[in-house]
């Protein structure tokens, strides 16, 4: 049987105190009551909520709130017959979650108490989530004991406390998202929002409104104003993933945000100042994109203040055993079974594989292998790599297929990428390692809309 929630009532009028006490008891709460602040301070143990009058003999209600804030995390609801806007504002500033002007109905009291306890529960859940997130993002849990990853983590530790813009480079699946979150978590902005923007996933026609917001009437269907991702991240961090896919028109507006820390919503001429830190990530060569005219050079230099290149998994094979052990423990726990050991044969098989999908592919392979294995240890035969058939159309010297020109071969690859992604051009571009603009140019050359 659940323990009833304990509520402390502080009211100097005996009859009212007794009425409130009996009512809350009838609602299923455990109630302790006091006629003064001094008496109340001796009854705070185990209290989940305090309901106090502001006019008390001796220590008044506002002073009581100051003392309670130092000794308990219980939310406080204040009540008084001498209500005023100034008193209410003062109480709220000192941490009150609600305000009850006398006289009030018992039903109103019940509703306010329920709401205050919900606020307390949300605070506790939020604190627990932050603790769990802190464990997840601590450097100790970013697995990488080899010299290359240790160098990356040392750089993260140096740049995290600053406001400096960071550019994360590396292949898909190397963990750029995790590094970005670790930078935010170890910065002074950790308590503020971390807003991730996948630049590839947002259609070009919607990107401006998604990033910078819009005003009512800015376009058909804009029935109300809405802040963009940058405003939502106020005081925190914006993570621009796949920055190389941002269209040129949006690149200009991003440059203004980085240079002047201000923006304008779509359909508005009002300038809004923002305080955000920007972390960008890319798996393409932005310098080549600049040469191809697909990325602004001035934006590149604004982003490239503190570049970090995350090495692919095949270049840090020494981390594979530790990563495998980490993933197996987590995956086994999720599936309600003990974590298997990693045999020498399985370890060698993992370390000799080229890992084109990097850490993400390693996790997928281990999950598949774990589900299909039955022993207490994973053997080399248990490791199930990607068995998707690979193209065998090239000739024996590894060059172009016989009788096919370079242009024809490139067009075949583009059509195959579109087939594999069901016509999704952004995904097809990523599959080929191209920016969205470069891919669109090649499609136009092929006569494909």
N, C-alpha and C positions, 0 to 999 in steps of 0.2 A: 504494500500500500504506500502511495506517495506521501512524503512528508508535506504537511500544509505550509504554504508560504507565510512567513512571519512579517507582519506589518506593525510599525510603531506609530502610535497616534500621540501627538503632543498638543494638548488643549487645556487651557487653565479653567474653562467653565465646566464644572463637574457634570451637569446634566447632559450637555452636548457631547462631552467626551464619552459618556456612557452610551448614548444613542449611537454614536459612530462605532464604538467598540462592538455593540451587540449586532449592528447591521453587518459589519464586515465578518464577524464570526458566523452569522447566518449564511454568508456568501462562501464559506469554506476556508477562510483565512485564519491563521493563528495570530491573535492580536495581543500586543503589550501596550499599555497606555501610561502616560505621565502628564502631570499638571504643570511642569516647568521644564526648561531646557536642562537645568542641572540634574533633575531626576532622569530625564530622557537619555543623557549621556551615559548613565549606568545600565541602560537596557539595550544597547546597540548590537550586542553579540547575536549573530545569526539573522539580523534584520535584512529583509530584501527590499523594503520600501518604507520611507518616512513620510507621514502626513502631518504637517505642523502648522499651527497658527503663527502669524507674524508678530502679534501683540502678546507678549508673555511677560510675566513678572521676572525680574532679574535679567538674565541673558535673553535678548529678543530673538525672534525667528531668523532674521538675516544673519546674526552673529552665530546662531546655532548651525546654520548651513555652512558657514566658513569652517567651523570646527569639524562638522561631519565629513566635509570634503577631504580633510586630512586623515581621517580615521576609518572611513568606510566607503565602499563604492555604491552603496544603496542610493537610488534616485530619490529626489525629494519633491513632494507636491506641497505647495503652500496655500493656506486659506486665511482670509481675514475679512472682517466687516468694514475695514477702512481701506477699501480698494481704490486704487488710482493707477493711471497709466505709468507714472513714475515708479510706484512701488512694484508693479508687475515687471517692468523692465529691469529694475534693480535685482529682483529675485531671479529672473531668468539669467541675468549676467552672472550671478553667483552659482548657477548650475541647476536651478529648479527646472523640472521637466514639464510642469503644468501649474496652473493658477486657478484657485477656486474662490470667487468672491461670495461672501455670505450675504443673504441666505442662499443655499443651494439644495437641490433635491438629493435624496439618497441614491436615486437612480443615476444622477449625474456623478456622484461620488464613485459609484461602482464602475462607471464607464472610464473615469479618469484613472482609477487604480489599475484597471486592466490594461489601459494604454501605457501607463508608466512601467508596469511589469514587463510588457512587451518590449519597451525601449531597453530595459535592463537586459533582457534575454538577447536582443540584437547586439548590444554592446559586448556581451560575453562571447557570443558567437564570432563577432568580428575580431575580437582579441585573439580567440583561439585560431582563427584562420590566419591571422598575421603571424602567430607563433609557428604554425605549420608551414606557412610560406617561407618564413625565415629559415627553417630547417631545410626546406627543399632547395632554396637558392643560396645557402651558405657555400663558400668556396670548397668546404670539405666534401660537399655532395656534388660538385662539378667534377666528375671523375676524370683525372688526367694527371698522372704522376710523372710522365715523361718530361724531358726538358722543354719541348716545344709548348706544351700546354701550361707548364709552370711559368714560362715566360709570358704567355697570354694572361694568366691569372695575376701575375705581378703587375702587368700594365693596367689591368682592370682595377686593382687596388689603388693604383696611383690616380687614375682618372675619375673614379667614381665620386669622390668628394667635391669635384669641381663642376662647373656649369658647362664645360667644354663640349662642343659637338663631336660625336664619335661616328666614324664610318667603319662598319664591320663588313669585311670582304671574305668570301669563301664559297665553296660549292654548296649546292643544296644538300641539307641534311647534316651539316657539320656542327650545328648547335648555336647558330647566331642568335636565335630567339632567346635561348637560355642565358647567353652572355649579356644580352641587352637587359634582360630582367635582373641579372645579378648586379649590373652597373647601377640600375635604378634602386635596387634594394639596399645597396651599400652607400647610397648618396643621402644628403640632407633632405631630399624630396621623397624619401621612402614612404612617408605617410600620405602622400598625395597620389593622384591617379597615375597609372601606367596605361597609356592608350596605344594599342597596336593597330597600325593601318597597313593592310595588305594591298599594296598599290596595284598588284596584278588582278586582284579579285573585284576591284571597283570599276564598273564600266566608265569609259572616258567621259560620256555625257553627264555622269553623276558625280564625278570626282571633285569638282569645284565645290558643289553644295555639301558633299560629305566632309570635306576637309575644313572648309571655312564657314559653313552654315549658310542660311538664307533668311530673307525677310518675307513676311506675309505678302503674297501677290507677286513674288519674284518670277514665278512660272506657273503654268496651269497645274492645279493641285496643291499649291503652297497656301493652305488655308490658315497657317499660323507660322510665326517665326520659329526658327530652330537653330541652336548653336551647333557649330561643326566640331570635328574631332579635336582641333587645337584648343578651342575654348573649353571643351570638356576636360582637357588635361591641365587646366590652369594650375600652376604651382607644381606640376609634376613633370612627366616625361612623355614625349611622343616618339613611338618607334615606327619609322617608315620602312617597312619591309619591301624588298624588291624595288628600290628607289629608281633603278634604271628603266622601269616601265612607265614612269610618269610622263604624260604627254608634254610637249614643249610649252603650251599655254599655261599649264599648271606649274611648270618649272619656274616661270617668271614670278608667280605669286609666292611660291616657296622661298625664292631668293629674298623677297621682301620680308617674309616672316623671319628669316635667319638674320638679315641685315638690320632691320629696324624693330623687330619684336612687335609687329602690329599687322593687322589684317582688316579686310572689309568683307562683310557677308555679301553673298550674291543678292543683288537687288537693292543694295544700300550704299550710300556714300559716307557713312559714319565709320571713322577709324576706331578700331578696338585694340587697345594695348594688351599684350599677353605675356605671361611669364611661364615659358615652357623650356625644357631641355630637349634637344633633338638628337636621337640616335637613328642612323640610317643603316640599311644593310643591302647588299647586292651580291648576286652570284655571276654577274657579267663584268667584263672589263670596261669600266667607265671611260678610261682614256681612249680606248678604241671607239666607244660610242661618241666621244667628243670629235674624233677625227671623221667619223661617219656623219657628223652633223645631227646626231640624235640626242645629244645631251649638252646642256649649256656648260661652258668651261667655268664661268663665274660661279655657278651653283656648285660645281664639283669642288672648287677650292673652298667654298663656304662649308661644305660637308666634310671635306678631307682634313679637318683640323687635327684630329687624333685618329689616324687609321689603324685598324687592327685586322690582320689577315689570319683567319682561323684555318689551321692546316687540315687537309683532308685526312681521313682515317688511315689510308694506305701509307701516309707519311709519318704516322705515329703509331706503328704497330705495337709498340711497347705498352700502349694503353689498353689494348684489346682484352687481355685477360681480366684486368680490373673492371672494365666496362661490362664484360660478359657476366662476371660474378654479380655485379650490381644489378643488371637487368634480370638475371635469373632469380635473384632473391625477391625482387619486386613482383615479377610476373608470377612466381610460384605462390607468393602471399595472396595475390589477387585471385588466384585459382584455387585457394584453399589446400595447398599441398606443400610438403617440405621442398626446399630448394635443392636441386641435384648438384652434385659435384661436377666439375669440368675435367674430364680426363685429359691426359697429355695429347692423345690423338685428336680430340676435339679442339683443344687449344691450338695445336699446330694447323689444323684445317682452317680455323678462323683467322689465324695470323697470315696464312698464305693466300687468302682470298683478296682480290683487288678492291672490293667495297666501292663500287661506283655510286651507291646510294648513301655512303658514309654511315654515321652513327644511327640515323633513322633506319637504314637497311639492316644494320646489325641487330637492332632491337626487334625488328620484324622477323628476321631469321631465327632468333633465339625463341621468340614466342611460338613460332610454328614448330620448331624443334622440340620445345618443352611439351606442347600439346600432343605430339605424336610419339614421344618417348615414354617408356614405362619403367626404366631402371632407376637406381639411386644415383647414377652418374651418367652424364651425357658422353657418349662415345663419338668417334669420328663418323660412324654410320648414322648416328642420330641427327647430325647437323644437316638441315634441309635448306640448301641454298635456292635461289631463284632458278626455277627450271624452265622459265619461258624460253621458247625457241629463239635462237639468234639468227640473223640474216646470213645466208650462205650464198648470196647472189654474187659476191665479189669474186674475182678470179684468184688463182692460187698465189699470186705474188702480193695479195693484200691491197692491190690498187683498184681502179675503177672496174666495174663489171665489163666484160668483153662487149665491144660494139656500142658502148654508151658514152656520151660526152659528159663533161663536167656539168653543164647546164641541165642536161636531162637527168643526171643523177641527183642534182640538188632539188629539182622539181619532184622527183619521185620521193625523196626524203620528206619534203614539205607535205605532199599528199598523204604519206603514211602517218606523219605527225597529226594531221587533221583527222585522219581516220581513227587513230588511237584515242584522240580526245573528243570524239564525236562532234567535230567541227568547232570546238572552243579555241579561238585563235590565240587568246592569252596563254592558255595551257600549252598549246602547240609550240608557241614561241619559246616558252620556258623549256620544253622538252628538247628543243634544238639549240638551247643556249643563246637565243637571240633576244634582243629587246623587242617590245611590241611594235615600235615604229619601223625597225629594220624588217621585221616579219611582214608587216603590212606592205612595205615597199616591194618585197619579193613577190607577194601575192598579186600586186598590181602589174608587175612585169609579166606574170603568168596569165593575166587577164581574169583573175579571180577577184570578185568584189570583196 
